[in-house]
Amino acid sequence: MGKRKSSPWLATTPIWMLSLLIMTNEFIYIHSICDFFRCLTVYYDHLQRDKVVL
């Protein structure tokens, strides 16, 4: 009985599925960066608003 070679996961995955996976990961990454900057700007706005004008 010959040993059956186990192929790596990437070799058996269709190319459209790989591209879909990459695009989804990039979308999540970009979305989280946008949320982070939105939080920063909101925080900055609050700091500016709370400053006492002399």
Secondary structure, DSSP 8 states (H G I E B T S, - for coil): --------HHHHS-HHHHHHHHHHHHHHHHHHHHHHHHHHHHHHHHHHHHS---
